[in-house]
Amino acid sequence: MITIKHPVPSDIEIAQAAVLDPIKKVAESVGLSEDDLDYYGKDKAKIHLDVLDKLKDRPQGKYIDVTAITPTPLGEGKTTTTVGLSQALGAHLGKNVFTCIRQPSQGPTFGIKGGAAGGGYSQVVPMEDFNLHLTGDIHAVTAANNLLAAAIDARMMHERNLGDRFKEVSGLDPLGINPYAVTWARVLDVNDSTMRNIVVGLGTKMDGLPRQPGFDIAVASEVMAILALTSGLQDMRERLGRIVIGQDWKGNQVTAEQLGVAGAMTVLMKDAIMPNLMQTLEGTPALVHAGPFANIAHGNSSIIADQIALKLADYVVTESGFGADIGMEKFFDIKCRYSGLVPNTVVLVATIRALKMHGGGPKVIAGRALDQAYVEENLELVEKGGANLVKNIEIAKLFGIPVVVAINQFKDDTPAAIALVKRIAEEAGAYAAVPSDHWTNGGAGSVELAEAVVDACEQPNDFKFLYPLEMPIKEKIETIAAKVYGAEGVDYTPLASQQIAGYEKAGFGNLPMCMAKTHLSLSHNPALKGVPTGFVLPVREVRASVGAGFIYPLCGEMRTMPGLPSKPVYLQVDLNDEGQVVGLF
């Protein structure tokens, strides 16, 4: 599939040099037929949901979640590790394996972070398709979300303009939506800070009701969260109908079902619900589906993709967003709760770069050169930063799952630093700690890690949730704050307390919590590195994603619409004379 070169070329050069198997061949290798697929060109296909019925009697494979320590703003190579591990399991150890990961938002792709196809010699390909439109799932989410937004404004306008004649003209009962209590935002899949707060409805009375809503990025939409957590078309239809868009003038919740738009939203999403079949650079199969962010949503790929993969493979490697305190906690407490799937192993990605930062190293800023401290051996910084690794291992073990630490190697890492990280991890209770250079050498560089993961999957498993759903909302928040983040307590604004009381009164109290906080610290404050102590977690607002099935408390200032940096990635992106994409990564 690939010819490995050193020095390692750019991600896009590697991807474009790869010889891909036709997606039909990839499908056949896992037992899927053409009747199970809808092709999107030669390299991608959607898998029909009825394969779950065909495969229902097959045993489940082993379920592996890849997470990380608290990352630097550069990320610690979690997706690259996920793909490298899968390539090692499939192409080098001969295991039947599936990779299940999220589709990236075009916001970060053209902003500063980049895409999510992996990197180096551990990528999902074709990476240009992966990082851009793919099969249009995010566009479908955008269309469904914005149809609901348009329905809200149209309903308020017509009820206002027609007054007592509304029911006579429309045949519908008036909803009396309070425009000041509408919580549903429009979305687009572009970083655009100017759209966070806008004014709509200016002009004549036929141009709508003037009010100040805003835009979120598409992957922050509750529709995206529903796509990731649904179990099928009928379930998705019901979840879309349960979306709460705001309140009426009497304080009652108003839903998408009451607006009569949930059916049309489901029609827009009927193809998006099918997972996308792709492949890694070494030809192992991958399912790419859904793309919610982990700091403002639950941050995991779809339940449906995992269910299909677990029937087709002996090992399924998936990934949860950001660190163990955010994406992994939500993987267990939200995703596994709805799917009923039990994980076998956690792979915790650590880098010496991040440990140095947590040990007091200089600030790491995306887009700027690393300080010399990160390219020279400094065991003291690594030792101090090891506390963050220890804490993240403890978080994973709260759920009763064996932990394998993957030390994602960079070129300046020394044998002494790697040995130190191994010692810290093993003393903290990790089942194993293994260096891996999958970015440089693909699956071959991750074989030792893959062997450790296979062994860990056979270990005793005492999986448990962090809290029962029957626990009151505040107790659930406080359990996560204390046990996962290490907070001394939680401080609720009067608004947050009022909202919690309202949700419990409305019957939403038994939903799991989806904490919205920074990914750059175990606390709510991104400046607090290592293992912060003595802090109180602020909860300034609490929102309900009733259709998705969770409550999300906002801890600190969280942006649901990112902005573009002063030097965005799109400056490099273009087509060459042969029509190939250049400059993507």
C-alpha positions in Angstrom: 0.0 0.0 0.0 2.8 2.5 0.9 6.5 2.9 0.6 7.9 4.4 3.8 10.4 7.2 3.3 12.7 9.0 5.6 12.6 11.9 6.2 8.8 11.7 6.4 7.1 13.7 3.7 4.0 15.8 4.4 0.8 14.1 5.3 -0.9 14.9 1.9 2.2 13.7 -0.1 2.1 10.4 1.7 -1.6 10.0 1.2 -1.5 10.9 -2.5 1.4 8.5 -3.1 -0.5 5.6 -1.6 -2.0 2.9 -3.8 -5.6 2.3 -2.5 -7.6 -0.8 -2.8 -11.0 -0.2 -4.4 -13.6 0.2 -1.6 -15.4 -2.8 -3.0 -12.3 -5.0 -2.2 -12.1 -3.5 1.3 -15.8 -4.3 1.9 -15.4 -7.9 0.6 -12.4 -8.4 3.0 -14.8 -7.9 6.0 -17.7 -9.9 4.5 -19.8 -7.1 3.0 -21.4 -7.4 -0.4 -22.4 -4.8 -3.0 -26.0 -5.1 -1.7 -24.8 -3.7 1.6 -23.2 -0.6 0.1 -24.0 2.7 -1.6 -20.8 3.7 -3.4 -19.4 7.3 -3.4 -16.8 6.9 -6.0 -14.1 4.2 -6.0 -12.7 5.0 -2.5 -15.8 5.5 -0.2 -19.1 3.8 0.4 -21.9 4.0 2.9 -23.0 0.9 4.7 -26.7 0.0 4.9 -28.1 -0.3 8.4 -29.8 -3.6 7.7 -26.4 -5.3 7.9 -26.9 -5.2 11.7 -29.9 -7.6 11.3 -27.8 -9.8 9.0 -25.0 -9.9 11.6 -27.0 -10.1 14.8 -25.9 -13.6 15.7 -22.2 -12.9 15.3 -20.2 -12.5 18.5 -18.9 -9.1 19.4 -15.3 -8.1 18.9 -13.0 -6.5 21.5 -13.8 -2.8 22.1 -10.9 -0.3 22.5 -11.1 3.4 23.3 -8.1 5.6 22.5 -7.9 8.7 24.7 -5.1 10.9 26.0 -3.5 12.9 28.8 -4.4 16.6 29.0 -3.1 17.8 25.6 -1.1 20.8 24.5 -2.8 23.1 22.0 -1.1 21.1 19.3 -2.8 17.8 20.2 -0.8 14.6 21.1 -1.5 12.4 18.1 -4.6 10.5 19.3 -6.0 9.8 15.9 -2.6 9.0 14.5 -2.2 6.5 17.3 -5.7 5.1 16.7 -4.8 4.5 13.0 -1.3 3.2 13.7 -2.6 0.7 16.3 -5.2 -0.5 13.9 -2.6 -0.9 11.1 -0.4 -2.9 13.5 -3.3 -5.2 14.6 -4.5 -5.8 11.0 -1.5 -5.6 8.7 1.2 -6.9 11.0 -0.5 -9.1 13.6 -3.1 -10.6 11.2 -6.1 -9.6 13.4 -9.5 -8.7 12.0 -9.7 -5.0 12.9 -11.8 -2.0 12.3 -11.0 1.7 13.0 -14.0 3.9 14.0 -13.4 7.6 14.0 -15.2 10.9 13.6 -15.5 13.0 10.5 -13.6 16.3 11.1 -15.2 19.7 10.9 -14.0 22.0 8.1 -13.7 24.7 10.8 -10.5 23.4 12.3 -9.4 22.0 8.9 -9.2 25.5 7.5 -8.4 27.2 10.8 -5.4 26.2 12.8 -5.7 22.7 14.2 -5.9 20.8 10.9 -7.9 17.7 10.1 -8.4 14.4 11.9 -7.4 11.7 9.4 -4.2 10.9 11.4 -0.8 11.8 10.2 2.5 10.6 8.8 2.3 6.9 7.9 -0.9 6.3 10.0 -3.8 7.9 8.1 -7.2 7.2 6.8 -7.4 7.8 3.1 -8.1 9.5 0.8 -7.3 12.2 3.3 -8.5 15.1 1.2 -12.0 13.6 1.0 -11.9 12.7 4.7 -11.1 16.2 5.7 -13.4 18.0 3.4 -16.9 17.0 2.2 -16.6 13.2 2.5 -20.2 12.0 1.7 -22.0 15.2 2.8 -23.0 14.1 6.3 -22.1 17.4 7.9 -24.0 19.3 5.2 -27.0 17.1 6.0 -26.7 18.1 9.7 -26.4 21.7 8.7 -29.5 21.5 6.5 -31.6 19.8 9.1 -30.5 22.1 11.9 -31.2 25.2 9.8 -34.6 23.9 8.6 -35.6 23.8 12.3 -34.2 27.3 12.8 -36.2 28.6 9.9 -39.4 26.9 11.1 -39.0 28.6 14.5 -38.8 32.1 13.0 -41.5 31.5 10.5 -43.9 30.2 13.1 -43.3 33.2 15.4 -43.7 35.6 12.4 -47.0 34.1 11.2 -48.5 33.8 14.6 -47.7 37.5 15.2 -48.9 38.7 11.8 -52.1 36.7 11.7 -53.0 37.0 15.4 -56.4 35.3 16.2 -56.7 34.3 12.5 -53.6 32.0 12.7 -55.4 28.8 13.4 -58.1 29.5 10.8 -55.5 30.2 8.1 -53.0 27.5 9.0 -55.0 24.8 10.6 -52.4 24.7 13.4 -52.7 25.5 17.1 -50.6 28.5 18.0 -47.5 27.7 20.0 -46.9 31.1 21.5 -43.1 30.8 21.3 -41.3 33.3 23.5 -38.6 34.9 21.2 -36.5 35.7 24.3 -36.5 32.1 25.3 -35.5 30.5 22.0 -32.3 28.5 22.5 -31.9 27.0 19.0 -29.1 28.4 16.9 -28.3 28.3 13.2 -25.1 26.5 12.2 -22.4 26.4 9.5 -19.3 24.4 9.1 -16.8 27.3 9.0 -15.0 29.1 11.8 -16.6 32.5 11.8 -16.5 34.5 15.0 -18.6 37.4 13.5 -21.6 35.0 13.3 -21.7 34.2 17.0 -24.2 37.0 17.6 -26.4 38.4 14.8 -29.7 40.2 14.4 -32.4 38.6 12.2 -35.8 39.8 11.1 -35.0 43.3 10.1 -37.1 44.9 7.5 -40.9 44.6 7.0 -43.2 42.5 9.1 -42.9 39.8 6.4 -39.2 39.5 7.0 -39.6 38.0 10.4 -39.5 39.0 14.1 -36.4 41.0 15.0 -34.3 39.3 17.5 -30.6 38.5 18.3 -29.8 34.8 17.9 -26.5 33.5 16.5 -24.6 30.7 14.7 -22.8 27.7 16.1 -20.4 25.5 14.2 -22.2 22.6 12.6 -20.6 19.8 14.6 -21.8 21.6 17.8 -25.5 21.1 16.7 -27.7 18.8 18.7 -28.5 17.2 15.4 -24.9 16.0 15.1 -25.0 14.6 18.7 -28.2 12.8 17.8 -26.5 11.3 14.7 -23.7 10.0 16.9 -25.9 8.5 19.6 -28.9 7.1 17.6 -29.5 3.4 17.2 -31.5 3.6 13.9 -33.9 5.6 11.7 -36.9 5.4 13.9 -34.9 6.2 17.0 -33.4 9.2 15.2 -36.9 10.4 14.1 -38.0 10.2 17.8 -34.9 12.0 19.0 -35.2 14.8 16.5 -38.8 15.3 17.6 -37.7 15.6 21.3 -35.4 18.5 20.5 -36.3 21.4 22.8 -36.0 24.7 20.9 -37.1 27.0 23.8 -40.2 27.9 25.7 -43.6 29.5 25.2 -44.8 32.6 27.1 -46.0 30.3 29.9 -42.6 28.7 30.4 -43.5 25.4 28.8 -40.9 23.6 26.7 -41.4 23.7 22.9 -40.2 20.9 20.8 -39.4 20.2 17.1 -42.3 17.8 17.1 -44.7 20.5 18.1 -43.4 22.6 15.2 -44.1 19.7 12.8 -40.6 19.7 11.3 -39.0 16.6 12.8 -40.2 14.4 10.0 -38.6 16.6 7.3 -35.4 16.8 9.4 -35.3 13.0 9.4 -35.7 12.9 5.6 -32.7 15.2 5.3 -30.7 12.9 7.6 -31.7 9.5 6.1 -28.5 9.0 4.2 -26.2 10.6 6.8 -27.2 7.9 9.3 -25.3 5.3 7.3 -21.6 5.1 8.3 -18.9 5.8 5.7 -16.5 2.9 4.8 -12.9 4.0 4.1 -9.4 2.5 4.6 -6.1 3.2 6.3 -2.8 3.6 4.4 -2.2 -0.1 5.0 -5.5 -1.2 3.7 -7.3 -2.0 7.0 -11.0 -1.0 7.1 -12.2 2.2 8.7 -15.7 3.6 9.5 -15.9 7.4 9.6 -19.1 8.7 11.1 -20.4 11.8 13.0 -18.2 14.5 14.3 -19.3 16.2 17.6 -16.6 18.2 19.5 -15.7 16.8 22.9 -15.4 20.1 24.8 -19.0 21.2 24.0 -20.6 17.9 23.1 -19.9 14.2 23.8 -17.0 14.0 21.3 -17.3 10.5 19.9 -18.0 8.8 16.6 -21.3 7.0 16.1 -22.8 4.1 18.0 -24.1 2.7 14.8 -20.6 2.5 13.3 -19.2 0.8 16.4 -22.1 -1.7 16.4 -21.5 -2.7 12.8 -17.7 -2.8 13.3 -17.9 -5.0 16.4 -19.9 -7.6 14.4 -17.4 -7.5 11.5 -14.1 -7.5 13.3 -12.3 -9.1 16.3 -10.9 -5.8 17.4 -12.5 -2.3 17.1 -10.3 0.7 17.8 -12.3 3.9 18.3 -11.3 7.3 19.7 -12.8 9.8 22.1 -12.1 13.5 21.8 -9.4 15.3 23.8 -8.3 13.9 27.2 -9.6 11.2 29.5 -11.4 13.9 31.6 -13.6 14.9 28.7 -14.1 12.6 25.7 -13.3 9.3 27.5 -15.6 10.1 30.5 -18.4 10.9 28.0 -17.6 7.8 26.0 -18.3 5.7 29.1 -21.0 7.7 30.8 -23.0 8.7 27.7 -22.1 6.7 24.6 -21.7 3.3 26.3 -24.8 3.9 28.4 -26.9 4.4 25.3 -25.2 1.7 23.2 -25.0 -1.0 25.9 -21.5 -1.8 24.6 -18.8 -2.7 27.1 -15.3 -1.5 26.5 -12.3 -3.9 27.0 -9.3 -1.5 27.1 -8.3 2.1 27.2 -5.3 3.3 25.3 -4.0 6.5 26.9 -1.8 8.5 24.6 1.0 10.5 26.2 3.8 12.6 24.8 7.0 13.7 26.4 6.2 17.2 25.0 2.9 17.4 26.9 4.4 16.1 30.1 7.1 18.7 30.0 4.4 21.4 29.6 2.6 20.0 32.6 5.8 20.0 34.5 6.2 23.7 34.2 7.6 24.0 30.7 7.2 27.2 28.6 3.8 27.9 27.0 3.0 26.0 23.9 1.2 28.1 21.2 -0.2 26.6 18.0 1.4 28.1 15.0 4.6 29.1 16.8 8.0 27.3 17.1 8.4 25.1 20.2 10.7 26.4 22.9 14.1 24.8 23.2 13.0 23.0 26.4 10.8 20.7 24.2 13.6 19.6 22.0 16.2 19.0 24.7 16.2 16.2 27.3 14.8 17.5 30.6 13.9 14.7 32.9 13.0 17.0 35.7 10.2 18.6 33.7 9.0 15.1 32.6 9.0 13.8 36.2 7.0 16.8 37.4 4.6 16.5 34.5 4.1 12.9 35.1 1.5 13.8 37.7 -0.9 14.6 34.9 -0.3 11.1 33.4 -0.9 9.5 36.8 -4.2 11.4 37.2 -5.5 10.4 33.8 -4.6 6.8 34.5 -6.6 7.1 37.7 -9.6 8.6 35.8 -9.6 5.7 33.4 -9.4 3.1 36.2 -12.4 4.7 37.9 -14.5 2.9 35.2 -12.8 -0.5 35.9 -11.0 -0.8 32.6 -7.4 -1.9 32.0 -5.2 1.0 30.7 -2.4 0.8 28.2 -0.3 3.9 27.9 0.9 4.7 24.3 4.0 6.9 24.4 3.7 8.7 21.1 7.3 9.2 20.1 8.7 12.4 18.6 12.1 12.7 17.0 13.7 14.5 20.0 12.5 12.0 22.6 15.4 10.3 24.3 15.6 6.7 25.7 16.0 8.1 29.2 12.8 10.2 28.9 10.8 7.3 27.4 12.0 4.9 30.2 11.0 7.5 32.8 7.4 7.7 31.3 7.2 3.9 31.3 8.1 3.8 35.0 5.7 6.5 36.0 2.8 4.9 34.1 3.4 1.4 35.4 3.8 2.6 39.0 0.4 4.3 38.6 -1.3 1.1 37.7 -1.2 1.0 33.9 -1.3 -2.5 32.5 1.5 -1.6 30.2 3.3 1.5 28.8 4.8 1.2 25.3 6.6 3.6 23.0 5.2 3.8 19.5 6.5 5.5 16.4 3.6 4.9 14.1 3.8 8.4 12.6 7.3 7.6 11.2 6.9 3.9 10.5 3.2 3.2 10.2 1.8 0.0 11.6 5.3 -1.5 11.9 6.1 1.1 14.5 3.1 0.2 16.6 3.4 -3.6 16.8 4.6 -3.6 20.4 1.7 -1.4 21.4 -0.7 -3.7 19.5 0.6 -6.7 21.3 0.1 -5.0 24.7 -3.5 -4.0 23.7 -4.3 -7.6 22.7 -3.1 -8.8 26.1 -5.0 -6.1 27.9 -8.2 -7.0 26.2 -8.0 -10.5 27.9 -7.7 -9.0 31.4 -10.5 -9.0 33.9 -13.0 -6.2 33.2 -15.1 -4.5 35.9 -16.7 -1.8 33.8 -19.0 0.6 35.7 -20.5 4.0 35.2 -19.4 6.9 37.3 -22.9 7.8 38.6 -26.5 6.4 38.4 -28.9 8.3 36.2 -31.3 8.5 39.1 -28.9 10.8 41.0 -30.0 14.5 41.0 -28.4 16.7 38.4 -26.3 18.7 40.9 -25.0 15.5 42.5 -24.0 14.1 39.0 -22.2 17.3 38.2 -20.4 17.3 41.6 -19.4 13.6 41.2 -17.7 14.4 37.9 -16.1 17.6 39.3 -14.6 15.8 42.3 -13.7 12.4 41.0 -12.6 13.3 37.5 -11.4 17.0 37.6 -10.3 17.0 41.3 -12.4 20.1 42.2 -13.1 21.0 45.8 -16.6 22.0 45.0 -19.0 23.4 42.4 -20.3 27.0 42.3 -23.6 27.5 40.4 -24.8 30.8 39.2 -28.4 31.7 40.1 -29.3 31.1 36.4 -27.7 27.6 36.4 -29.6 26.6 39.6 -32.8 27.9 38.1 -32.3 26.0 34.9 -31.5 22.7 36.8 -34.6 23.1 38.8 -36.6 23.6 35.6 -35.1 20.6 33.9 -35.8 18.3 36.8 -39.4 19.7 37.0 -39.8 19.0 33.2 -38.7 15.4 33.7 -35.2 15.7 32.3 -33.4 15.0 35.6 -32.5 11.4 34.7 -30.3 12.3 31.7 -26.5 11.9 31.8 -24.2 14.9 32.1 -22.2 16.2 29.2 -19.8 18.7 30.7 -18.7 21.6 28.6 -15.2 22.8 29.6 -11.8 23.5 28.3 -9.7 20.5 27.1 -6.4 22.2 28.0 -6.6 21.6 31.7 -8.2 19.1 34.1 -9.9 22.2 35.6 -12.1 24.8 34.0 -9.1 27.1 33.6 -6.8 26.4 30.6 -3.9 28.1 32.3 -3.9 25.5 35.1 -1.6 22.7 34.0 -0.5 19.5 35.6 -3.0 18.4 38.3 -4.7 21.5 39.6 -6.0 21.4 43.2 -8.0 23.7 45.5 -10.2 25.0 42.8 -14.0 25.3 42.6 -15.7 24.4 39.3 -17.9 27.3 38.1 -21.2 26.3 36.3 -22.5 29.4 34.7 -25.3 27.9 32.6 -26.9 24.5 32.1 -28.6 23.5 28.8 -30.6 20.5 27.8 -30.1 18.5 24.6 -33.2 16.4 25.2 -33.2 14.8 21.7 -29.5 13.7 22.0 -30.2 12.6 25.6 -28.0 14.7 27.9 -27.7 17.8 30.0 -24.7 20.0 29.4 -23.4 22.3 32.1 -21.2 25.1 30.8 -18.1 25.5 33.0 -16.5 28.8 32.2 -16.7 30.6 28.9 -17.2 28.1 26.1 -17.3 29.0 22.4 -19.7 27.0 20.2 -18.5 29.0 17.2 -14.7 29.2 16.8 -12.9 32.1 15.1 -10.2 32.0 12.5 -6.6 32.7 13.5 -4.4 35.5 12.1 -2.7 32.9 9.9 -5.3 30.3 9.0 -4.5 27.0 7.3 -6.6 27.9 4.2 -3.8 30.2 3.1 -1.8 27.1 2.1 -4.6 25.2 0.4 -5.0 25.2 -3.4 -5.0 22.9 -6.5 -1.9 22.2 -8.5 -1.7 22.0 -12.3 -2.8 18.3 -12.2 -5.9 19.2 -10.2 -4.5 17.7 -6.9 -5.1 19.3 -3.6 -2.0 20.8 -2.1 -1.1 22.5 1.2 -3.9 20.8 3.2 -1.4 19.4 5.7 
